C-alpha cells in the first residue's frame, strides 16, 4: 500500500518537474520574442551616410589633445570626406547623427 503511494508521489514529482521546465522554457521563449520585437522596432543604424546641407561646423581641434585633436583636425580639413563615412557606434539611433561628420560637431567623437 505504501509502495503505491510512493510511486504516485514520485510520478507526481516527475510531472511537476516537467511542468516547471515547460513553464520556464515558455517564459524564456516569450521574453526572447518580446525582446526581438522591441529591438526590431528601434531606429536602424544608418549604414548609408546622409550629408547635411548646410554642412555643420566641427568643434575646434584646439579643445583636444593627442589623437583626438588630430581626428578633429582631419574632420575640419576634409568634412566632405568624413561625411561620406557611416558611424557604427549607434549614434544614428541615440543622437540622431546622419553621418560620421556629425560626431565631430560635438564631443561625441572624443568619447
Phi and psi restraints in degrees (range 20) as a CNS / XPLOR table:
assign (resid 1 and name C) (resid 2 and name N)
       (resid 2 and name CA) (resid 2 and name C) 1.0 -67.6 20.0 2
assign (resid 2 and name N) (resid 2 and name CA)
       (resid 2 and name C) (resid 3 and name N) 1.0 -32.9 20.0 2
assign (resid 2 and name C) (resid 3 and name N)
       (resid 3 and name CA) (resid 3 and name C) 1.0 -61.4 20.0 2
assign (resid 3 and name N) (resid 3 and name CA)
       (resid 3 and name C) (resid 4 and name N) 1.0 -39.9 20.0 2
assign (resid 3 and name C) (resid 4 and name N)
       (resid 4 and name CA) (resid 4 and name C) 1.0 -62.6 20.0 2
assign (resid 4 and name N) (resid 4 and name CA)
       (resid 4 and name C) (resid 5 and name N) 1.0 -40.6 20.0 2
assign (resid 4 and name C) (resid 5 and name N)
       (resid 5 and name CA) (resid 5 and name C) 1.0 -66.1 20.0 2
assign (resid 5 and name N) (resid 5 and name CA)
       (resid 5 and name C) (resid 6 and name N) 1.0 -40.9 20.0 2
assign (resid 5 and name C) (resid 6 and name N)
       (resid 6 and name CA) (resid 6 and name C) 1.0 -64.7 20.0 2
assign (resid 6 and name N) (resid 6 and name CA)
       (resid 6 and name C) (resid 7 and name N) 1.0 -39.4 20.0 2
assign (resid 6 and name C) (resid 7 and name N)
       (resid 7 and name CA) (resid 7 and name C) 1.0 -64.5 20.0 2
assign (resid 7 and name N) (resid 7 and name CA)
       (resid 7 and name C) (resid 8 and name N) 1.0 -44.3 20.0 2
assign (resid 7 and name C) (resid 8 and name N)
       (resid 8 and name CA) (resid 8 and name C) 1.0 -63.7 20.0 2
assign (resid 8 and name N) (resid 8 and name CA)
       (resid 8 and name C) (resid 9 and name N) 1.0 -40.1 20.0 2
assign (resid 8 and name C) (resid 9 and name N)
       (resid 9 and name CA) (resid 9 and name C) 1.0 -65.5 20.0 2
assign (resid 9 and name N) (resid 9 and name CA)
       (resid 9 and name C) (resid 10 and name N) 1.0 -43.2 20.0 2
assign (resid 9 and name C) (resid 10 and name N)
       (resid 10 and name CA) (resid 10 and name C) 1.0 -66.1 20.0 2
assign (resid 10 and name N) (resid 10 and name CA)
       (resid 10 and name C) (resid 11 and name N) 1.0 -39.2 20.0 2
assign (resid 10 and name C) (resid 11 and name N)
       (resid 11 and name CA) (resid 11 and name C) 1.0 -65.7 20.0 2
assign (resid 11 and name N) (resid 11 and name CA)
       (resid 11 and name C) (resid 12 and name N) 1.0 -41.4 20.0 2
assign (resid 11 and name C) (resid 12 and name N)
       (resid 12 and name CA) (resid 12 and name C) 1.0 -66.0 20.0 2
assign (resid 12 and name N) (resid 12 and name CA)
       (resid 12 and name C) (resid 13 and name N) 1.0 -37.1 20.0 2
assign (resid 12 and name C) (resid 13 and name N)
       (resid 13 and name CA) (resid 13 and name C) 1.0 -64.9 20.0 2
assign (resid 13 and name N) (resid 13 and name CA)
       (resid 13 and name C) (resid 14 and name N) 1.0 -43.4 20.0 2
assign (resid 13 and name C) (resid 14 and name N)
       (resid 14 and name CA) (resid 14 and name C) 1.0 -61.8 20.0 2
assign (resid 14 and name N) (resid 14 and name CA)
       (resid 14 and name C) (resid 15 and name N) 1.0 -42.2 20.0 2
assign (resid 14 and name C) (resid 15 and name N)
       (resid 15 and name CA) (resid 15 and name C) 1.0 -63.1 20.0 2
assign (resid 15 and name N) (resid 15 and name CA)
       (resid 15 and name C) (resid 16 and name N) 1.0 -41.6 20.0 2
assign (resid 15 and name C) (resid 16 and name N)
       (resid 16 and name CA) (resid 16 and name C) 1.0 -70.0 20.0 2
assign (resid 16 and name N) (resid 16 and name CA)
       (resid 16 and name C) (resid 17 and name N) 1.0 -34.3 20.0 2
assign (resid 16 and name C) (resid 17 and name N)
       (resid 17 and name CA) (resid 17 and name C) 1.0 -64.2 20.0 2
assign (resid 17 and name N) (resid 17 and name CA)
       (resid 17 and name C) (resid 18 and name N) 1.0 -43.3 20.0 2
assign (resid 17 and name C) (resid 18 and name N)
       (resid 18 and name CA) (resid 18 and name C) 1.0 -61.5 20.0 2
assign (resid 18 and name N) (resid 18 and name CA)
       (resid 18 and name C) (resid 19 and name N) 1.0 -43.1 20.0 2
assign (resid 18 and name C) (resid 19 and name N)
       (resid 19 and name CA) (resid 19 and name C) 1.0 -62.2 20.0 2
assign (resid 19 and name N) (resid 19 and name CA)
       (resid 19 and name C) (resid 20 and name N) 1.0 -40.6 20.0 2
assign (resid 19 and name C) (resid 20 and name N)
       (resid 20 and name CA) (resid 20 and name C) 1.0 -65.3 20.0 2
assign (resid 20 and name N) (resid 20 and name CA)
       (resid 20 and name C) (resid 21 and name N) 1.0 -45.0 20.0 2
assign (resid 20 and name C) (resid 21 and name N)
       (resid 21 and name CA) (resid 21 and name C) 1.0 -62.6 20.0 2
assign (resid 21 and name N) (resid 21 and name CA)
       (resid 21 and name C) (resid 22 and name N) 1.0 -42.4 20.0 2
assign (resid 21 and name C) (resid 22 and name N)
       (resid 22 and name CA) (resid 22 and name C) 1.0 -64.3 20.0 2
assign (resid 22 and name N) (resid 22 and name CA)
       (resid 22 and name C) (resid 23 and name N) 1.0 -41.1 20.0 2
assign (resid 22 and name C) (resid 23 and name N)
       (resid 23 and name CA) (resid 23 and name C) 1.0 -63.5 20.0 2
assign (resid 23 and name N) (resid 23 and name CA)
       (resid 23 and name C) (resid 24 and name N) 1.0 -43.9 20.0 2
assign (resid 23 and name C) (resid 24 and name N)
       (resid 24 and name CA) (resid 24 and name C) 1.0 -64.5 20.0 2
assign (resid 24 and name N) (resid 24 and name CA)
       (resid 24 and name C) (resid 25 and name N) 1.0 -42.9 20.0 2
assign (resid 24 and name C) (resid 25 and name N)
       (resid 25 and name CA) (resid 25 and name C) 1.0 -62.4 20.0 2
assign (resid 25 and name N) (resid 25 and name CA)
       (resid 25 and name C) (resid 26 and name N) 1.0 -40.5 20.0 2
assign (resid 25 and name C) (resid 26 and name N)
       (resid 26 and name CA) (resid 26 and name C) 1.0 -65.1 20.0 2
assign (resid 26 and name N) (resid 26 and name CA)
       (resid 26 and name C) (resid 27 and name N) 1.0 -41.6 20.0 2
assign (resid 26 and name C) (resid 27 and name N)
       (resid 27 and name CA) (resid 27 and name C) 1.0 -64.5 20.0 2
assign (resid 27 and name N) (resid 27 and name CA)
       (resid 27 and name C) (resid 28 and name N) 1.0 -42.1 20.0 2
assign (resid 27 and name C) (resid 28 and name N)
       (resid 28 and name CA) (resid 28 and name C) 1.0 -64.1 20.0 2
assign (resid 28 and name N) (resid 28 and name CA)
       (resid 28 and name C) (resid 29 and name N) 1.0 -42.5 20.0 2
assign (resid 28 and name C) (resid 29 and name N)
       (resid 29 and name CA) (resid 29 and name C) 1.0 -63.9 20.0 2
assign (resid 29 and name N) (resid 29 and name CA)
       (resid 29 and name C) (resid 30 and name N) 1.0 -41.7 20.0 2
assign (resid 29 and name C) (resid 30 and name N)
       (resid 30 and name CA) (resid 30 and name C) 1.0 -64.7 20.0 2
assign (resid 30 and name N) (resid 30 and name CA)
       (resid 30 and name C) (resid 31 and name N) 1.0 -42.5 20.0 2
assign (resid 30 and name C) (resid 31 and name N)
       (resid 31 and name CA) (resid 31 and name C) 1.0 -65.2 20.0 2
assign (resid 31 and name N) (resid 31 and name CA)
       (resid 31 and name C) (resid 32 and name N) 1.0 -40.6 20.0 2
assign (resid 31 and name C) (resid 32 and name N)
       (resid 32 and name CA) (resid 32 and name C) 1.0 -63.6 20.0 2
assign (resid 32 and name N) (resid 32 and name CA)
       (resid 32 and name C) (resid 33 and name N) 1.0 -43.2 20.0 2
assign (resid 32 and name C) (resid 33 and name N)
       (resid 33 and name CA) (resid 33 and name C) 1.0 -65.3 20.0 2
assign (resid 33 and name N) (resid 33 and name CA)
       (resid 33 and name C) (resid 34 and name N) 1.0 -39.7 20.0 2
assign (resid 33 and name C) (resid 34 and name N)
       (resid 34 and name CA) (resid 34 and name C) 1.0 -64.9 20.0 2
assign (resid 34 and name N) (resid 34 and name CA)
       (resid 34 and name C) (resid 35 and name N) 1.0 -43.5 20.0 2
assign (resid 34 and name C) (resid 35 and name N)
       (resid 35 and name CA) (resid 35 and name C) 1.0 -63.4 20.0 2
assign (resid 35 and name N) (resid 35 and name CA)
       (resid 35 and name C) (resid 36 and name N) 1.0 -41.6 20.0 2
assign (resid 35 and name C) (resid 36 and name N)
       (resid 36 and name CA) (resid 36 and name C) 1.0 -64.0 20.0 2
assign (resid 36 and name N) (resid 36 and name CA)
       (resid 36 and name C) (resid 37 and name N) 1.0 -41.5 20.0 2
assign (resid 36 and name C) (resid 37 and name N)
       (resid 37 and name CA) (resid 37 and name C) 1.0 -63.2 20.0 2
assign (resid 37 and name N) (resid 37 and name CA)
       (resid 37 and name C) (resid 38 and name N) 1.0 -45.9 20.0 2
assign (resid 37 and name C) (resid 38 and name N)
       (resid 38 and name CA) (resid 38 and name C) 1.0 -62.9 20.0 2
assign (resid 38 and name N) (resid 38 and name CA)
       (resid 38 and name C) (resid 39 and name N) 1.0 -41.7 20.0 2
assign (resid 38 and name C) (resid 39 and name N)
       (resid 39 and name CA) (resid 39 and name C) 1.0 -63.1 20.0 2
assign (resid 39 and name N) (resid 39 and name CA)
       (resid 39 and name C) (resid 40 and name N) 1.0 -40.5 20.0 2
assign (resid 39 and name C) (resid 40 and name N)
       (resid 40 and name CA) (resid 40 and name C) 1.0 -69.2 20.0 2
assign (resid 40 and name N) (resid 40 and name CA)
       (resid 40 and name C) (resid 41 and name N) 1.0 -20.9 20.0 2
assign (resid 40 and name C) (resid 41 and name N)
       (resid 41 and name CA) (resid 41 and name C) 1.0 -86.2 20.0 2
assign (resid 41 and name N) (resid 41 and name CA)
       (resid 41 and name C) (resid 42 and name N) 1.0 -7.4 20.0 2
assign (resid 41 and name C) (resid 42 and name N)
       (resid 42 and name CA) (resid 42 and name C) 1.0 -73.1 20.0 2
assign (resid 42 and name N) (resid 42 and name CA)
       (resid 42 and name C) (resid 43 and name N) 1.0 159.1 20.0 2
assign (resid 42 and name C) (resid 43 and name N)
       (resid 43 and name CA) (resid 43 and name C) 1.0 -64.3 20.0 2
assign (resid 43 and name N) (resid 43 and name CA)
       (resid 43 and name C) (resid 44 and name N) 1.0 135.8 20.0 2
assign (resid 43 and name C) (resid 44 and name N)
       (resid 44 and name CA) (resid 44 and name C) 1.0 -74.2 20.0 2
assign (resid 44 and name N) (resid 44 and name CA)
       (resid 44 and name C) (resid 45 and name N) 1.0 159.7 20.0 2
assign (resid 44 and name C) (resid 45 and name N)
       (resid 45 and name CA) (resid 45 and name C) 1.0 -62.7 20.0 2
assign (resid 45 and name N) (resid 45 and name CA)
       (resid 45 and name C) (resid 46 and name N) 1.0 142.6 20.0 2
assign (resid 45 and name C) (resid 46 and name N)
       (resid 46 and name CA) (resid 46 and name C) 1.0 -89.6 20.0 2
assign (resid 46 and name N) (resid 46 and name CA)
       (resid 46 and name C) (resid 47 and name N) 1.0 106.0 20.0 2
assign (resid 46 and name C) (resid 47 and name N)
       (resid 47 and name CA) (resid 47 and name C) 1.0 -91.5 20.0 2
assign (resid 47 and name N) (resid 47 and name CA)
       (resid 47 and name C) (resid 48 and name N) 1.0 -17.9 20.0 2
assign (resid 47 and name C) (resid 48 and name N)
       (resid 48 and name CA) (resid 48 and name C) 1.0 -107.8 20.0 2
assign (resid 48 and name N) (resid 48 and name CA)
       (resid 48 and name C) (resid 49 and name N) 1.0 111.6 20.0 2
assign (resid 48 and name C) (resid 49 and name N)
       (resid 49 and name CA) (resid 49 and name C) 1.0 -64.3 20.0 2
assign (resid 49 and name N) (resid 49 and name CA)
       (resid 49 and name C) (resid 50 and name N) 1.0 145.2 20.0 2
assign (resid 49 and name C) (resid 50 and name N)
       (resid 50 and name CA) (resid 50 and name C) 1.0 -117.8 20.0 2
assign (resid 50 and name N) (resid 50 and name CA)
       (resid 50 and name C) (resid 51 and name N) 1.0 114.6 20.0 2
assign (resid 50 and name C) (resid 51 and name N)
       (resid 51 and name CA) (resid 51 and name C) 1.0 -67.2 20.0 2
assign (resid 51 and name N) (resid 51 and name CA)
       (resid 51 and name C) (resid 52 and name N) 1.0 147.1 20.0 2
assign (resid 51 and name C) (resid 52 and name N)
       (resid 52 and name CA) (resid 52 and name C) 1.0 -99.5 20.0 2
assign (resid 52 and name N) (resid 52 and name CA)
       (resid 52 and name C) (resid 53 and name N) 1.0 142.2 20.0 2
assign (resid 52 and name C) (resid 53 and name N)
       (resid 53 and name CA) (resid 53 and name C) 1.0 -129.0 20.0 2
assign (resid 53 and name N) (resid 53 and name CA)
       (resid 53 and name C) (resid 54 and name N) 1.0 122.3 20.0 2
assign (resid 53 and name C) (resid 54 and name N)
       (resid 54 and name CA) (resid 54 and name C) 1.0 -70.5 20.0 2
assign (resid 54 and name N) (resid 54 and name CA)
       (resid 54 and name C) (resid 55 and name N) 1.0 154.7 20.0 2
assign (resid 54 and name C) (resid 55 and name N)
       (resid 55 and name CA) (resid 55 and name C) 1.0 -67.7 20.0 2
assign (resid 55 and name N) (resid 55 and name CA)
       (resid 55 and name C) (resid 56 and name N) 1.0 132.9 20.0 2
assign (resid 55 and name C) (resid 56 and name N)
       (resid 56 and name CA) (resid 56 and name C) 1.0 -70.0 20.0 2
assign (resid 56 and name N) (resid 56 and name CA)
       (resid 56 and name C) (resid 57 and name N) 1.0 155.8 20.0 2
assign (resid 56 and name C) (resid 57 and name N)
       (resid 57 and name CA) (resid 57 and name C) 1.0 -89.9 20.0 2
assign (resid 57 and name N) (resid 57 and name CA)
       (resid 57 and name C) (resid 58 and name N) 1.0 134.5 20.0 2
assign (resid 57 and name C) (resid 58 and name N)
       (resid 58 and name CA) (resid 58 and name C) 1.0 -80.5 20.0 2
assign (resid 58 and name N) (resid 58 and name CA)
       (resid 58 and name C) (resid 59 and name N) 1.0 163.6 20.0 2
assign (resid 58 and name C) (resid 59 and name N)
       (resid 59 and name CA) (resid 59 and name C) 1.0 -69.7 20.0 2
assign (resid 59 and name N) (resid 59 and name CA)
       (resid 59 and name C) (resid 60 and name N) 1.0 157.6 20.0 2
assign (resid 59 and name C) (resid 60 and name N)
       (resid 60 and name CA) (resid 60 and name C) 1.0 -67.7 20.0 2
assign (resid 60 and name N) (resid 60 and name CA)
       (resid 60 and name C) (resid 61 and name N) 1.0 124.1 20.0 2
assign (resid 60 and name C) (resid 61 and name N)
       (resid 61 and name CA) (resid 61 and name C) 1.0 -59.6 20.0 2
assign (resid 61 and name N) (resid 61 and name CA)
       (resid 61 and name C) (resid 62 and name N) 1.0 -22.5 20.0 2
assign (resid 61 and name C) (resid 62 and name N)
       (resid 62 and name CA) (resid 62 and name C) 1.0 -65.6 20.0 2
assign (resid 62 and name N) (resid 62 and name CA)
       (resid 62 and name C) (resid 63 and name N) 1.0 -12.2 20.0 2
assign (resid 62 and name C) (resid 63 and name N)
       (resid 63 and name CA) (resid 63 and name C) 1.0 -76.0 20.0 2
assign (resid 63 and name N) (resid 63 and name CA)
       (resid 63 and name C) (resid 64 and name N) 1.0 -11.7 20.0 2
assign (resid 63 and name C) (resid 64 and name N)
       (resid 64 and name CA) (resid 64 and name C) 1.0 -124.9 20.0 2
assign (resid 64 and name N) (resid 64 and name CA)
       (resid 64 and name C) (resid 65 and name N) 1.0 172.3 20.0 2
assign (resid 64 and name C) (resid 65 and name N)
       (resid 65 and name CA) (resid 65 and name C) 1.0 -129.7 20.0 2
assign (resid 65 and name N) (resid 65 and name CA)
       (resid 65 and name C) (resid 66 and name N) 1.0 162.9 20.0 2
assign (resid 65 and name C) (resid 66 and name N)
       (resid 66 and name CA) (resid 66 and name C) 1.0 62.7 20.0 2
assign (resid 66 and name N) (resid 66 and name CA)
       (resid 66 and name C) (resid 67 and name N) 1.0 -140.7 20.0 2
assign (resid 66 and name C) (resid 67 and name N)
       (resid 67 and name CA) (resid 67 and name C) 1.0 -63.9 20.0 2
assign (resid 67 and name N) (resid 67 and name CA)
       (resid 67 and name C) (resid 68 and name N) 1.0 -32.0 20.0 2
assign (resid 67 and name C) (resid 68 and name N)
       (resid 68 and name CA) (resid 68 and name C) 1.0 -64.8 20.0 2
assign (resid 68 and name N) (resid 68 and name CA)
       (resid 68 and name C) (resid 69 and name N) 1.0 -44.4 20.0 2
assign (resid 68 and name C) (resid 69 and name N)
       (resid 69 and name CA) (resid 69 and name C) 1.0 -61.6 20.0 2
assign (resid 69 and name N) (resid 69 and name CA)
       (resid 69 and name C) (resid 70 and name N) 1.0 -41.0 20.0 2
assign (resid 69 and name C) (resid 70 and name N)
       (resid 70 and name CA) (resid 70 and name C) 1.0 -63.6 20.0 2
assign (resid 70 and name N) (resid 70 and name CA)
       (resid 70 and name C) (resid 71 and name N) 1.0 -41.7 20.0 2
assign (resid 70 and name C) (resid 71 and name N)
       (resid 71 and name CA) (resid 71 and name C) 1.0 -62.1 20.0 2
assign (resid 71 and name N) (resid 71 and name CA)
       (resid 71 and name C) (resid 72 and name N) 1.0 -42.2 20.0 2
assign (resid 71 and name C) (resid 72 and name N)
       (resid 72 and name CA) (resid 72 and name C) 1.0 -67.5 20.0 2
assign (resid 72 and name N) (resid 72 and name CA)
       (resid 72 and name C) (resid 73 and name N) 1.0 -32.4 20.0 2
assign (resid 72 and name C) (resid 73 and name N)
       (resid 73 and name CA) (resid 73 and name C) 1.0 -64.6 20.0 2
assign (resid 73 and name N) (resid 73 and name CA)
       (resid 73 and name C) (resid 74 and name N) 1.0 -44.5 20.0 2
assign (resid 73 and name C) (resid 74 and name N)
       (resid 74 and name CA) (resid 74 and name C) 1.0 -63.7 20.0 2
assign (resid 74 and name N) (resid 74 and name CA)
       (resid 74 and name C) (resid 75 and name N) 1.0 -42.9 20.0 2
assign (resid 74 and name C) (resid 75 and name N)
       (resid 75 and name CA) (resid 75 and name C) 1.0 -62.7 20.0 2
assign (resid 75 and name N) (resid 75 and name CA)
       (resid 75 and name C) (resid 76 and name N) 1.0 -37.6 20.0 2
assign (resid 75 and name C) (resid 76 and name N)
       (resid 76 and name CA) (resid 76 and name C) 1.0 -72.6 20.0 2
assign (resid 76 and name N) (resid 76 and name CA)
       (resid 76 and name C) (resid 77 and name N) 1.0 -37.8 20.0 2
assign (resid 76 and name C) (resid 77 and name N)
       (resid 77 and name CA) (resid 77 and name C) 1.0 -75.7 20.0 2
assign (resid 77 and name N) (resid 77 and name CA)
       (resid 77 and name C) (resid 78 and name N) 1.0 -32.3 20.0 2
assign (resid 77 and name C) (resid 78 and name N)
       (resid 78 and name CA) (resid 78 and name C) 1.0 -134.4 20.0 2
assign (resid 78 and name N) (resid 78 and name CA)
       (resid 78 and name C) (resid 79 and name N) 1.0 61.1 20.0 2
assign (resid 78 and name C) (resid 79 and name N)
       (resid 79 and name CA) (resid 79 and name C) 1.0 -62.7 20.0 2
assign (resid 79 and name N) (resid 79 and name CA)
       (resid 79 and name C) (resid 80 and name N) 1.0 -30.7 20.0 2
assign (resid 79 and name C) (resid 80 and name N)
       (resid 80 and name CA) (resid 80 and name C) 1.0 -65.4 20.0 2
assign (resid 80 and name N) (resid 80 and name CA)
       (resid 80 and name C) (resid 81 and name N) 1.0 -28.1 20.0 2
assign (resid 80 and name C) (resid 81 and name N)
       (resid 81 and name CA) (resid 81 and name C) 1.0 -78.0 20.0 2
assign (resid 81 and name N) (resid 81 and name CA)
       (resid 81 and name C) (resid 82 and name N) 1.0 -46.8 20.0 2
assign (resid 81 and name C) (resid 82 and name N)
       (resid 82 and name CA) (resid 82 and name C) 1.0 -64.7 20.0 2
assign (resid 82 and name N) (resid 82 and name CA)
       (resid 82 and name C) (resid 83 and name N) 1.0 -36.4 20.0 2
assign (resid 82 and name C) (resid 83 and name N)
       (resid 83 and name CA) (resid 83 and name C) 1.0 -71.9 20.0 2
assign (resid 83 and name N) (resid 83 and name CA)
       (resid 83 and name C) (resid 84 and name N) 1.0 -11.1 20.0 2
assign (resid 83 and name C) (resid 84 and name N)
       (resid 84 and name CA) (resid 84 and name C) 1.0 -84.7 20.0 2
assign (resid 84 and name N) (resid 84 and name CA)
       (resid 84 and name C) (resid 85 and name N) 1.0 -7.2 20.0 2
assign (resid 84 and name C) (resid 85 and name N)
       (resid 85 and name CA) (resid 85 and name C) 1.0 -98.2 20.0 2
assign (resid 85 and name N) (resid 85 and name CA)
       (resid 85 and name C) (resid 86 and name N) 1.0 130.2 20.0 2
assign (resid 85 and name C) (resid 86 and name N)
       (resid 86 and name CA) (resid 86 and name C) 1.0 -76.3 20.0 2
assign (resid 86 and name N) (resid 86 and name CA)
       (resid 86 and name C) (resid 87 and name N) 1.0 157.3 20.0 2
assign (resid 86 and name C) (resid 87 and name N)
       (resid 87 and name CA) (resid 87 and name C) 1.0 -108.2 20.0 2
assign (resid 87 and name N) (resid 87 and name CA)
       (resid 87 and name C) (resid 88 and name N) 1.0 130.5 20.0 2
assign (resid 87 and name C) (resid 88 and name N)
       (resid 88 and name CA) (resid 88 and name C) 1.0 -101.4 20.0 2
assign (resid 88 and name N) (resid 88 and name CA)
       (resid 88 and name C) (resid 89 and name N) 1.0 8.0 20.0 2
assign (resid 88 and name C) (resid 89 and name N)
       (resid 89 and name CA) (resid 89 and name C) 1.0 -84.8 20.0 2
assign (resid 89 and name N) (resid 89 and name CA)
       (resid 89 and name C) (resid 90 and name N) 1.0 -5.6 20.0 2
assign (resid 89 and name C) (resid 90 and name N)
       (resid 90 and name CA) (resid 90 and name C) 1.0 97.6 20.0 2
assign (resid 90 and name N) (resid 90 and name CA)
       (resid 90 and name C) (resid 91 and name N) 1.0 5.0 20.0 2
assign (resid 90 and name C) (resid 91 and name N)
       (resid 91 and name CA) (resid 91 and name C) 1.0 -67.7 20.0 2
assign (resid 91 and name N) (resid 91 and name CA)
       (resid 91 and name C) (resid 92 and name N) 1.0 -16.0 20.0 2
assign (resid 91 and name C) (resid 92 and name N)
       (resid 92 and name CA) (resid 92 and name C) 1.0 -66.3 20.0 2
assign (resid 92 and name N) (resid 92 and name CA)
       (resid 92 and name C) (resid 93 and name N) 1.0 -30.2 20.0 2
assign (resid 92 and name C) (resid 93 and name N)
       (resid 93 and name CA) (resid 93 and name C) 1.0 -84.9 20.0 2
assign (resid 93 and name N) (resid 93 and name CA)
       (resid 93 and name C) (resid 94 and name N) 1.0 -45.2 20.0 2
assign (resid 93 and name C) (resid 94 and name N)
       (resid 94 and name CA) (resid 94 and name C) 1.0 -88.5 20.0 2
assign (resid 94 and name N) (resid 94 and name CA)
       (resid 94 and name C) (resid 95 and name N) 1.0 -32.7 20.0 2
assign (resid 94 and name C) (resid 95 and name N)
       (resid 95 and name CA) (resid 95 and name C) 1.0 -115.9 20.0 2
assign (resid 95 and name N) (resid 95 and name CA)
       (resid 95 and name C) (resid 96 and name N) 1.0 -1.6 20.0 2
assign (resid 95 and name C) (resid 96 and name N)
       (resid 96 and name CA) (resid 96 and name C) 1.0 74.0 20.0 2
assign (resid 96 and name N) (resid 96 and name CA)
       (resid 96 and name C) (resid 97 and name N) 1.0 20.7 20.0 2
assign (resid 96 and name C) (resid 97 and name N)
       (resid 97 and name CA) (resid 97 and name C) 1.0 -71.2 20.0 2
assign (resid 97 and name N) (resid 97 and name CA)
       (resid 97 and name C) (resid 98 and name N) 1.0 140.7 20.0 2
assign (resid 97 and name C) (resid 98 and name N)
       (resid 98 and name CA) (resid 98 and name C) 1.0 -103.1 20.0 2
assign (resid 98 and name N) (resid 98 and name CA)
       (resid 98 and name C) (resid 99 and name N) 1.0 -16.7 20.0 2
assign (resid 98 and name C) (resid 99 and name N)
       (resid 99 and name CA) (resid 99 and name C) 1.0 -161.1 20.0 2
assign (resid 99 and name N) (resid 99 and name CA)
       (resid 99 and name C) (resid 100 and name N) 1.0 176.8 20.0 2
assign (resid 99 and name C) (resid 100 and name N)
       (resid 100 and name CA) (resid 100 and name C) 1.0 -67.9 20.0 2
assign (resid 100 and name N) (resid 100 and name CA)
       (resid 100 and name C) (resid 101 and name N) 1.0 -27.7 20.0 2
assign (resid 100 and name C) (resid 101 and name N)
       (resid 101 and name CA) (resid 101 and name C) 1.0 -60.6 20.0 2
assign (resid 101 and name N) (resid 101 and name CA)
       (resid 101 and name C) (resid 102 and name N) 1.0 -32.9 20.0 2
assign (resid 101 and name C) (resid 102 and name N)
       (resid 102 and name CA) (resid 102 and name C) 1.0 -58.2 20.0 2
assign (resid 102 and name N) (resid 102 and name CA)
       (resid 102 and name C) (resid 103 and name N) 1.0 -28.6 20.0 2
assign (resid 102 and name C) (resid 103 and name N)
       (resid 103 and name CA) (resid 103 and name C) 1.0 -68.8 20.0 2
assign (resid 103 and name N) (resid 103 and name CA)
       (resid 103 and name C) (resid 104 and name N) 1.0 -21.2 20.0 2
assign (resid 103 and name C) (resid 104 and name N)
       (resid 104 and name CA) (resid 104 and name C) 1.0 -97.0 20.0 2
assign (resid 104 and name N) (resid 104 and name CA)
       (resid 104 and name C) (resid 105 and name N) 1.0 0.3 20.0 2
assign (resid 104 and name C) (resid 105 and name N)
       (resid 105 and name CA) (resid 105 and name C) 1.0 -81.6 20.0 2
assign (resid 105 and name N) (resid 105 and name CA)
       (resid 105 and name C) (resid 106 and name N) 1.0 -23.2 20.0 2
assign (resid 105 and name C) (resid 106 and name N)
       (resid 106 and name CA) (resid 106 and name C) 1.0 -130.5 20.0 2
assign (resid 106 and name N) (resid 106 and name CA)
       (resid 106 and name C) (resid 107 and name N) 1.0 -165.4 20.0 2
assign (resid 106 and name C) (resid 107 and name N)
       (resid 107 and name CA) (resid 107 and name C) 1.0 -85.8 20.0 2
assign (resid 107 and name N) (resid 107 and name CA)
       (resid 107 and name C) (resid 108 and name N) 1.0 10.0 20.0 2
assign (resid 107 and name C) (resid 108 and name N)
       (resid 108 and name CA) (resid 108 and name C) 1.0 -58.6 20.0 2
assign (resid 108 and name N) (resid 108 and name CA)
       (resid 108 and name C) (resid 109 and name N) 1.0 -40.8 20.0 2
assign (resid 108 and name C) (resid 109 and name N)
       (resid 109 and name CA) (resid 109 and name C) 1.0 -68.9 20.0 2
assign (resid 109 and name N) (resid 109 and name CA)
       (resid 109 and name C) (resid 110 and name N) 1.0 -19.2 20.0 2
assign (resid 109 and name C) (resid 110 and name N)
       (resid 110 and name CA) (resid 110 and name C) 1.0 -83.6 20.0 2
assign (resid 110 and name N) (resid 110 and name CA)
       (resid 110 and name C) (resid 111 and name N) 1.0 -11.3 20.0 2
